[in-house]
Amino acid sequence: MNYRKKLLYILFFFLCPSAYSQGVYYAEDFETGVKNPNLQLSCTNPNQRFSIQSEVTRFGDYAARLENLPNEGKRCEVIPGDDYHNFYWGNEYWLGFSFNVPSLSAGYGILSQQHGVPGLGNNGEVDWSVQSGGNGFTIIIPGGNGPVFQIGLIPPDNLNKYQNATPQNPSSGGALGGAIYYYSWPVETNVWFDVVSNFRYSDGDDGFYKVWINGKLVIDITGMNVNIYDKVGRIQGRKYYLKAGIYSGTEGGGAVIYDEIRIGDETSSYANVAPPVEPLMIPSALTAYDSTSTSISLNWTPSIEKLGVARYDIYRDGTYVGTASTNQFTDTFLSAGTTYSYTVLAKDLMGNETAQSAAMEASTLQAQIITITPIADKFSKDAAFDVEASVNSGLELTYEVSGPASISGKTITLDGSLGVVEVTVNQAGDATYGKISQRHILK
């Protein structure tokens, strides 16, 4: 992000907050380059484990890296300050963020959670001396090192497992107690994942939770979706709060990078909280190579986008003809000696697409036709004989033979054995004509 772009970005955000994103009341993109004083840290050693870095970003110049060092604690998480982090039961919210796992180790565990709040103690304050019960939402790498990410939610048929708990007989389960893993996808390192959710926590039928990963709706459930009781059987705090970072299952270390955190109310939308999408580069330098009389092979300069290019769509004379996952494609079943016009567009993992590339014309080669003069029936001990053939291009022909015979130039000598003799006449083609082969079986 250049200086002018950054200045406009900052002015736009502060002078026109309502226009920035409707319904968004919290946005953290780390673009100041330093920790926001409003951002609360929950780390064993914040100075070592939390940093604003510029090496890996989803959008703009900066993102936050949260890291657990081996054998030095399990937690390094951030919590939006004030009341921004709380999701109260009965209210609708939109949440968007991006995360990136730089590398895997045995120390991975929870990467994002919406944590429960225990009930009130005898002093009328939240009693954090007991556990609150299961998270409302969790992204986790089970087992620490993959092979999948999983999303856990409290299921609509939740039985509120903690309601019979007592201080003398607390229930088990912790942050993941009672969770059902509704969706999993393969762990990939150094890849950005955009997560958007729209939800209402409720102890009634009006609860719901929707989750999109990189633009794809992967979870859509309705109904009761909370644990009413904490781990000693008291009524929970009737809210969940957002924590972003890494909470390891072991002390093996690990890191996660976060960017573009946005929280909105019921007036917000997917577009308002989704991480910004950097425009895909239009494919360029489209060229043709290795053409034949019936096919044309294409390649081009790949597009670049942090979410990755999902595919390229190829068009011939304005009509879609195929899809490629790389920057190469071969168009087949074409007419010989014909000129075609090609364009290519790119699509990312969220379905965004570029304009079509500049058109490039390419031609198939002229077709060749080989004519072999009929050969009279032969016996195995007949004398040597010549194969006579011609091609419409007038180019030089070459000859091959298989079976009980040999060939020199275009002269065939039978070796006296029984068997099928097959003659192949070839023309290798040139810049104008496509290659061709014609076979003939002797009787």
C-alpha positions as CSV (number, residue, x, y, z in Angstrom):
1,M,0.0,0.0,0.0
2,N,1.6,3.3,-1.1
3,Y,1.6,6.4,1.0
4,R,-1.2,8.1,-0.9
5,K,-3.4,5.0,-0.7
6,K,-2.7,4.6,3.0
7,L,-3.6,8.3,3.7
8,L,-6.9,8.0,1.7
9,Y,-7.7,4.8,3.6
10,I,-7.1,6.4,7.0
11,L,-9.1,9.6,6.1
12,F,-12.0,7.6,4.7
13,F,-12.2,5.4,7.8
14,F,-12.1,8.2,10.3
15,L,-14.1,10.9,8.4
16,C,-16.7,8.5,7.0
17,P,-17.1,5.6,9.4
18,S,-20.6,4.8,8.4
19,A,-19.7,4.6,4.8
20,Y,-16.7,2.4,5.6
21,S,-19.0,-0.6,6.2
22,Q,-22.6,-0.4,7.2
23,G,-23.3,-2.0,10.6
24,V,-19.6,-2.6,11.3
25,Y,-18.8,-1.4,14.8
26,Y,-15.3,-2.9,15.2
27,A,-12.6,-3.2,12.5
28,E,-9.0,-4.2,13.1
29,D,-6.6,-4.4,10.1
30,F,-3.4,-3.6,12.0
31,E,-2.5,-0.9,9.4
32,T,-1.1,1.5,11.9
33,G,1.9,-0.9,12.2
34,V,1.7,-1.0,16.0
35,K,-0.6,-2.7,18.5
36,N,-4.0,-1.0,19.0
37,P,-4.2,0.0,22.7
38,N,-7.8,-1.2,22.6
39,L,-6.6,-4.8,21.8
40,Q,-6.3,-7.0,24.8
41,L,-3.6,-9.6,24.9
42,S,-3.9,-13.0,26.6
43,C,-0.3,-14.3,26.2
44,T,2.2,-15.9,28.6
45,N,4.9,-13.6,27.2
46,P,3.3,-10.8,25.0
47,N,6.6,-9.2,24.1
48,Q,7.9,-12.5,22.5
49,R,4.7,-13.9,21.1
50,F,2.6,-11.0,19.7
51,S,3.9,-8.8,16.9
52,I,2.6,-6.6,14.1
53,Q,4.5,-7.8,11.0
54,S,4.7,-7.0,7.3
55,E,6.1,-10.2,5.8
56,V,2.8,-12.0,5.4
57,T,-0.5,-10.0,5.0
58,R,-3.9,-10.7,3.7
59,F,-4.5,-7.1,2.6
60,G,-2.5,-3.9,3.0
61,D,0.9,-3.7,4.7
62,Y,0.5,-5.3,8.2
63,A,-1.0,-8.3,10.0
64,A,-0.7,-9.7,13.5
65,R,1.4,-12.7,14.3
66,L,0.6,-14.7,17.5
67,E,3.1,-17.4,18.5
68,N,3.6,-19.9,21.2
69,L,7.3,-20.7,21.8
70,P,8.1,-24.4,22.5
71,N,7.8,-25.3,26.2
72,E,6.9,-21.7,27.2
73,G,3.2,-21.8,27.6
74,K,0.1,-22.7,25.6
75,R,-1.7,-19.4,24.9
76,C,-1.3,-16.4,22.8
77,E,-4.6,-14.8,21.9
78,V,-6.0,-11.3,21.3
79,I,-9.4,-10.0,22.4
80,P,-11.1,-6.8,21.0
81,G,-11.3,-4.3,23.8
82,D,-14.2,-2.7,25.6
83,D,-17.5,-4.5,24.8
84,Y,-16.7,-5.1,21.2
85,H,-15.7,-8.8,21.8
86,N,-19.0,-9.8,23.4
87,F,-21.8,-11.6,21.5
88,Y,-24.9,-11.4,23.6
89,W,-27.6,-14.1,23.4
90,G,-30.6,-13.0,21.4
91,N,-28.7,-10.5,19.2
92,E,-27.6,-11.0,15.6
93,Y,-24.0,-10.5,14.6
94,W,-21.7,-10.6,11.6
95,L,-18.0,-11.5,12.0
96,G,-15.3,-11.7,9.4
97,F,-11.5,-12.4,9.7
98,S,-8.6,-14.0,7.8
99,F,-6.0,-16.4,9.2
100,N,-2.9,-18.0,7.9
101,V,-0.9,-20.9,9.5
102,P,2.8,-20.4,8.5
103,S,3.9,-23.9,9.3
104,L,2.8,-27.0,11.3
105,S,4.1,-28.4,14.5
106,A,2.7,-30.6,17.2
107,G,1.8,-27.6,19.2
108,Y,-1.3,-26.5,17.3
109,G,-4.8,-26.6,18.8
110,I,-7.5,-23.9,18.9
111,L,-7.1,-21.0,16.4
112,S,-10.3,-19.1,17.0
113,Q,-12.9,-19.4,19.7
114,Q,-16.1,-17.7,21.0
115,H,-15.7,-18.5,24.6
116,G,-18.4,-18.9,27.2
117,V,-18.7,-16.8,30.4
118,P,-19.3,-18.5,33.8
119,G,-22.2,-17.6,36.1
120,L,-22.0,-15.1,38.9
121,G,-20.3,-16.0,42.2
122,N,-21.4,-15.1,45.7
123,N,-20.0,-11.6,45.3
124,G,-22.2,-10.9,42.3
125,E,-19.2,-10.9,39.9
126,V,-18.4,-13.4,37.1
127,D,-16.7,-16.3,38.8
128,W,-13.7,-17.1,36.6
129,S,-12.5,-19.7,39.1
130,V,-14.7,-22.2,37.4
131,Q,-14.9,-23.1,33.7
132,S,-17.7,-21.7,31.7
133,G,-18.4,-24.7,29.6
134,G,-18.2,-25.3,25.8
135,N,-17.3,-22.6,23.3
136,G,-20.1,-21.3,21.0
137,F,-17.7,-21.5,18.0
138,T,-14.2,-23.0,17.6
139,I,-11.7,-23.4,14.8
140,I,-9.2,-26.1,15.7
141,I,-6.5,-28.3,14.3
142,P,-7.2,-31.5,16.2
143,G,-4.2,-33.5,17.3
144,G,-2.0,-30.4,16.9
145,N,-0.6,-31.0,13.5
146,G,-3.5,-31.7,11.1
147,P,-4.3,-33.0,8.7
148,V,-7.5,-30.9,8.8
149,F,-9.0,-27.8,10.2
150,Q,-12.3,-28.3,12.0
151,I,-15.2,-26.0,13.0
152,G,-17.0,-26.9,16.2
153,L,-20.4,-25.5,17.3
154,I,-22.8,-26.3,20.1
155,P,-25.5,-28.4,18.3
156,P,-29.2,-27.4,18.2
157,D,-30.1,-30.5,20.2
158,N,-27.7,-29.6,23.0
159,L,-28.7,-31.2,26.3
160,N,-27.0,-28.5,28.4
161,K,-24.8,-31.1,30.0
162,Y,-23.7,-28.8,32.8
163,Q,-27.1,-28.2,34.4
164,N,-26.7,-31.0,36.9
165,A,-23.1,-30.0,37.8
166,T,-22.3,-28.8,41.3
167,P,-19.2,-27.2,42.9
168,Q,-18.4,-30.6,44.5
169,N,-19.1,-32.5,41.3
170,P,-18.1,-30.3,38.3
171,S,-18.8,-31.6,34.8
172,S,-16.0,-32.3,32.4
173,G,-15.5,-31.0,28.9
174,G,-13.7,-27.7,28.9
175,A,-13.8,-25.2,26.0
176,L,-14.7,-28.0,23.5
177,G,-17.3,-29.7,25.8
178,G,-20.5,-30.6,23.9
179,A,-19.2,-29.4,20.5
180,I,-20.1,-31.1,17.3
181,Y,-17.6,-30.7,14.4
182,Y,-19.8,-29.6,11.5
183,Y,-17.1,-29.0,8.9
184,S,-13.5,-29.8,8.2
185,W,-11.1,-29.0,5.4
186,P,-7.5,-29.8,4.6
187,V,-4.8,-27.9,6.5
188,E,-2.6,-25.9,4.1
189,T,0.3,-23.8,5.3
190,N,1.1,-20.3,4.1
191,V,-2.4,-20.0,2.7
192,W,-5.0,-17.3,3.7
193,F,-8.4,-18.5,4.7
194,D,-11.3,-16.0,4.9
195,V,-13.9,-16.8,7.5
196,V,-17.3,-15.0,7.6
197,S,-20.1,-15.9,10.0
198,N,-23.6,-14.7,10.6
199,F,-25.2,-15.9,13.9
200,R,-27.5,-15.4,16.8
201,Y,-26.9,-17.3,20.1
202,S,-30.1,-18.3,21.7
203,D,-31.6,-20.7,24.2
204,G,-34.7,-20.8,22.0
205,D,-35.7,-21.8,18.5
206,D,-34.5,-18.5,16.9
207,G,-30.8,-19.3,17.2
208,F,-28.8,-19.8,14.0
209,Y,-25.2,-20.0,12.8
210,K,-23.9,-19.7,9.2
211,V,-20.3,-20.0,8.3
212,W,-18.5,-19.2,5.0
213,I,-14.9,-20.3,4.2
214,N,-13.4,-18.4,1.3
215,G,-16.8,-17.5,0.0
216,K,-18.4,-21.0,0.3
217,L,-21.3,-21.5,2.7
218,V,-20.2,-24.6,4.7
219,I,-22.4,-24.4,7.8
220,D,-26.1,-23.4,8.1
221,I,-27.9,-24.6,11.2
222,T,-30.8,-23.2,13.2
223,G,-32.2,-23.7,16.7
224,M,-30.9,-23.5,20.2
225,N,-27.1,-23.2,20.2
226,V,-25.9,-22.3,23.7
227,N,-24.9,-24.0,26.9
228,I,-27.3,-22.5,29.5
229,Y,-25.2,-23.6,32.5
230,D,-21.5,-23.2,33.4
231,K,-19.4,-26.1,34.8
232,V,-20.8,-25.9,38.3
233,G,-24.4,-25.7,37.3
234,R,-25.0,-22.0,37.5
235,I,-26.7,-20.0,34.7
236,Q,-24.0,-18.8,32.2
237,G,-23.3,-15.2,31.6
238,R,-25.6,-15.2,28.5
239,K,-22.9,-14.2,26.1
240,Y,-19.8,-15.5,24.3
241,Y,-16.7,-13.5,23.6
242,L,-14.2,-13.5,20.7
243,K,-10.7,-14.7,21.1
244,A,-8.3,-14.8,18.1
245,G,-4.9,-16.5,18.3
246,I,-3.4,-19.8,19.2
247,Y,-4.3,-22.0,22.2
248,S,-2.1,-25.1,22.0
249,G,-3.0,-28.6,23.2
250,T,0.6,-29.1,24.1
251,E,3.6,-26.9,24.7
252,G,5.1,-27.7,21.3
253,G,4.9,-24.2,19.9
254,G,3.1,-22.9,16.8
255,A,2.0,-19.6,15.2
256,V,-1.0,-18.1,13.4
257,I,-1.3,-14.8,11.5
258,Y,-4.5,-12.8,11.7
259,D,-5.7,-9.9,9.5
260,E,-8.9,-8.0,8.6
261,I,-11.1,-8.6,11.7
262,R,-14.5,-7.0,11.5
263,I,-17.6,-7.3,13.7
264,G,-21.0,-6.0,12.6
265,D,-24.6,-5.9,14.0
266,E,-27.8,-7.2,12.4
267,T,-27.7,-4.3,9.9
268,S,-24.4,-5.5,8.4
269,S,-23.9,-8.0,5.7
270,Y,-21.4,-10.5,4.2
271,A,-19.9,-7.8,2.0
272,N,-19.4,-5.4,4.9
273,V,-17.4,-7.8,7.1
274,A,-15.7,-10.0,4.5
275,P,-12.0,-9.3,4.1
276,P,-11.2,-7.0,1.2
277,V,-10.5,-8.8,-2.1
278,E,-7.4,-7.6,-4.0
279,P,-8.3,-7.6,-7.7
280,L,-7.0,-10.6,-9.6
281,M,-4.5,-9.8,-12.2
282,I,-5.9,-10.3,-15.7
283,P,-4.0,-13.1,-17.5
284,S,-1.5,-11.7,-19.9
285,A,1.0,-12.6,-22.6
286,L,-1.3,-15.2,-24.1
287,T,0.7,-17.2,-26.7
288,A,0.2,-20.3,-28.8
289,Y,2.7,-23.2,-29.2
290,D,2.8,-26.7,-30.5
291,S,-0.1,-26.3,-32.9
292,T,-1.3,-29.3,-35.1
293,S,-3.9,-29.5,-37.8
294,T,-6.5,-30.2,-35.2
295,S,-5.3,-28.6,-32.0
296,I,-3.7,-25.4,-30.5
297,S,-1.9,-25.3,-27.2
298,L,-1.9,-22.1,-25.2
299,N,0.0,-20.6,-22.3
300,W,-0.1,-17.3,-20.5
301,T,1.4,-15.4,-17.5
302,P,-0.4,-16.6,-14.3
303,S,-2.6,-14.3,-12.3
304,I,-1.7,-13.5,-8.7
305,E,-4.1,-13.2,-5.7
306,K,-3.4,-14.0,-2.1
307,L,-6.4,-16.4,-1.8
308,G,-5.1,-18.2,-4.9
309,V,-6.4,-18.7,-8.4
310,A,-9.0,-21.4,-8.5
311,R,-9.1,-21.8,-12.3
312,Y,-8.8,-20.2,-15.7
313,D,-11.7,-20.1,-18.3
314,I,-10.7,-20.2,-21.9
315,Y,-12.7,-18.7,-24.7
316,R,-12.4,-19.3,-28.5
317,D,-14.0,-16.8,-30.8
318,G,-16.0,-15.5,-27.8
319,T,-17.4,-18.9,-26.8
320,Y,-16.3,-20.8,-23.6
321,V,-14.3,-23.9,-24.5
322,G,-12.8,-25.2,-21.3
323,T,-11.2,-24.7,-17.9
324,A,-7.6,-25.0,-16.7
325,S,-6.1,-25.2,-13.2
326,T,-2.7,-24.0,-14.4
327,N,-1.6,-21.5,-17.0
328,Q,-1.7,-24.0,-19.9
329,F,-4.5,-25.4,-22.1
330,T,-4.8,-27.4,-25.3
331,D,-7.9,-26.8,-27.5
332,T,-8.7,-29.9,-29.6
333,F,-11.0,-31.1,-32.4
334,L,-10.3,-28.0,-34.5
335,S,-10.5,-27.6,-38.3
336,A,-7.2,-27.7,-40.2
337,G,-5.9,-24.4,-41.7
338,T,-8.2,-22.2,-39.6
339,T,-7.5,-19.1,-37.6
340,Y,-9.1,-18.7,-34.2
341,S,-9.2,-15.9,-31.6
342,Y,-8.6,-16.8,-27.9
343,T,-9.0,-15.0,-24.6
344,V,-8.6,-16.2,-21.0
345,L,-10.0,-15.0,-17.6
346,A,-9.1,-16.0,-14.1
347,K,-11.3,-16.9,-11.1
348,D,-10.3,-16.9,-7.4
349,L,-11.5,-19.2,-4.7
350,M,-14.4,-16.9,-3.8
351,G,-15.7,-16.8,-7.4
352,N,-14.4,-13.4,-8.3
353,E,-13.3,-13.2,-11.9
354,T,-11.1,-10.9,-14.0
355,A,-12.0,-9.4,-17.3
356,Q,-10.9,-11.5,-20.3
357,S,-7.4,-11.1,-21.5
358,A,-6.4,-9.4,-24.6
359,A,-7.3,-11.5,-27.6
360,M,-4.7,-13.6,-29.4
361,E,-5.1,-15.2,-32.8
362,A,-3.6,-18.6,-33.6
363,S,-4.0,-20.9,-36.5
364,T,-4.1,-24.7,-36.9
365,L,-1.7,-26.2,-39.5
366,Q,-2.8,-27.3,-43.0
367,A,-3.9,-30.9,-43.2
368,Q,-1.8,-33.4,-45.2
369,I,-3.2,-36.4,-47.0
370,I,-1.0,-39.4,-47.8
371,T,-1.9,-41.7,-50.6
372,I,-0.4,-45.2,-50.7
373,T,-0.4,-47.0,-54.1
374,P,-2.1,-50.4,-53.6
375,I,0.4,-53.3,-53.1
376,A,-0.4,-56.6,-54.7
377,D,-0.7,-59.7,-52.5
378,K,2.7,-61.1,-51.4
379,F,4.1,-64.5,-50.4
380,S,6.7,-64.7,-47.7
381,K,9.4,-65.7,-50.2
382,D,8.7,-63.0,-52.8
383,A,11.4,-60.7,-54.0
384,A,12.0,-57.2,-52.5
385,F,9.6,-54.5,-53.7
386,D,9.1,-50.7,-53.3
387,V,6.3,-48.9,-51.5
388,E,4.9,-46.1,-53.6
389,A,3.3,-43.2,-51.8
390,S,2.6,-39.5,-52.2
391,V,1.5,-36.6,-50.0
392,N,-0.5,-33.5,-51.1
393,S,2.0,-31.1,-49.5
394,G,4.9,-32.5,-51.6
395,L,7.1,-32.8,-48.5
396,E,9.5,-35.7,-48.1
397,L,8.1,-39.0,-46.8
398,T,9.7,-41.6,-44.5
399,Y,8.8,-45.3,-44.2
400,E,8.7,-47.9,-41.4
401,V,7.9,-51.6,-41.4
402,S,6.9,-54.0,-38.7
403,G,6.5,-57.8,-38.8
404,P,8.7,-60.4,-40.7
405,A,10.3,-57.8,-43.0
406,S,12.9,-55.1,-43.2
407,I,13.0,-51.8,-45.1
408,S,15.7,-49.6,-46.7
409,G,14.4,-46.3,-47.9
410,K,11.1,-47.4,-49.4
411,T,12.2,-50.9,-50.4
412,I,10.8,-53.8,-48.3
413,T,12.5,-57.2,-48.0
414,L,10.4,-60.1,-46.6
415,D,12.4,-62.5,-44.5
416,G,10.5,-65.6,-45.5
417,S,8.7,-66.1,-42.2
418,L,4.9,-66.1,-41.8
419,G,3.2,-63.1,-40.2
420,V,1.6,-59.8,-40.7
421,V,3.6,-57.0,-42.3
422,E,2.6,-53.5,-41.6
423,V,4.0,-50.5,-43.5
424,T,3.8,-47.0,-42.0
425,V,4.3,-43.9,-44.2
426,N,5.1,-40.7,-42.2
427,Q,5.4,-37.0,-42.9
428,A,6.8,-34.9,-40.0
429,G,5.1,-31.6,-40.9
430,D,6.6,-28.1,-41.0
431,A,5.5,-24.6,-40.1
432,T,2.6,-24.8,-42.5
433,Y,1.5,-28.5,-42.5
434,G,0.7,-30.8,-39.6
435,K,2.4,-34.1,-39.2
436,I,0.6,-37.3,-40.4
437,S,1.1,-41.0,-40.6
438,Q,-0.7,-43.6,-42.8
439,R,-0.6,-47.3,-42.3
440,H,-1.0,-50.2,-44.8
441,I,-1.2,-53.9,-44.0
442,L,0.2,-56.3,-46.6
443,K,-1.9,-59.4,-47.4
